Amino acid sequence: MRTAHIVVTCSTAHRARRDKLAGVVRVARKLGWRLHVVDRHPFSPSLDDILAQVVPDGFILENDDVAAGGIAYFRRRFPKVPRVFMDASPQVASSGNVLLDAVSVANCAAEHLASLGVSSYAYVGVSGRPFWDAQRETSFVAAMRRRGAVVKVFRPGPSARRGAAALRRFLLALPRPCAVFAAFDAVAKEVVDACAAAGLSVPDDVAVLGCDDDAFICESSYPTISSILPDWQRCGELAVERLRRRIEGGGAGAATKYGVVCVSVRESTRLLSARSAVVKRALAFIAENVTSGISASGVALALDIPLRTLEYRFRRELGRTVSAEIQERRLGAVERMLADRNVRIESIAQMCGYRSDVNLKKQFRKRFGLSMREWRKGAE
């Protein structure tokens, strides 16, 4: 059987897209497909370069590649080649689309924020209001309404400077304590920064939840940002499955939807006032010493607290173990070092307190679905 050549247009600059591509690769390998990835990278082959060498049997197109008339190019040049889309606008890609379920995202956000026991809720959107932003806003407002709560909505204008001032005024006007669901992690970071500029404490005054679980954004913020993790890899898997059916003669059909995995809970939705002094001290110690190879027992010893007591407090107040907290912080440090190209990958394990390079590589691939070299290449 002839090997199928599939062209995938998917930038690896962001975690969501890297995870989608990982899902595509996983299923495509089982089918024996040859993938040709078009990445927005100066040293990666362009779409024209790839199409000059192979005759495609199918296309998997990520959302940016079908905007602004891009889909017309594929329809015109390859009218009979099957196509599927990942998170494209329903107005642009009316069939063969794999979409993140906005209701699933909204229900996850509503459940998490409602559990905080705050007095008011808000949604902060994106300038230009892309289709997914509008869907998240509508679905979140509806999910909170079912819980008897009203959601105030902030839609930023085109001016970044005026938008920042307007966001501060919006946040100051909210009854406190309040909880904000931001359209995605970059917006959540803007909310956290606006709170700092307005003299509001996160999360005591304003709890903040993002979406996409982009660890680089979430972990580099102060405080760190809680975020919803969509099932990006499932998106890629579904895209391959849909394309296989189309290649075999099936129709495009209506959109297939995928959901979320969990909320990655970080400091922005952990109510600091509810934490015990023991947990606060432990978190501060971990933050200061996370790259020095500390362990759960080492934290307990340094604070002169029985390990069993410390573990109990962490599970009760944070919903995770001490080791899980250390591992999450440590991987955040790894990502920050990977973003700095002056740091050699071979040195990162030792710099971040891992027992061995092998151990770090295993943990990193398990968490992100990529090697560290692949992550760094995608971040360029």
Secondary structure, DSSP 8 states (H G I E B T S, - for coil): ----EEEEE---SSHHHHHHHHHHHHHHHHHT-EEEEE-S-TTS--HHHHHTT---SEEEEEGGGGTTTHHHHHHHH-TTS-EEEES--TTT--SSEEEE-HHHHHHHHHHHHHTTT-SEEEEE--TT--HHHHHHHHHHHHHHHHTT--EEEE---S-HHHHHHHHHHHHHHS-SSEEEEESSHHHHHHHHHHHHHHT--TTTTEEEEEES--HHHHHHSSS--EEEEE-HHHHHHHHHHHHHHHHTT----S-EEE-EEEEE--GGGS-GGGS-HHHHHHHHHHHHHGGGT--HHHHHHHHT--HHHHHHHHHHHHSS-HHHHHHHHHHHHHHHHHH-TTS-HHHHHHHTT-S-HHHHHHHHHHHHSS-HHHHHHHH-
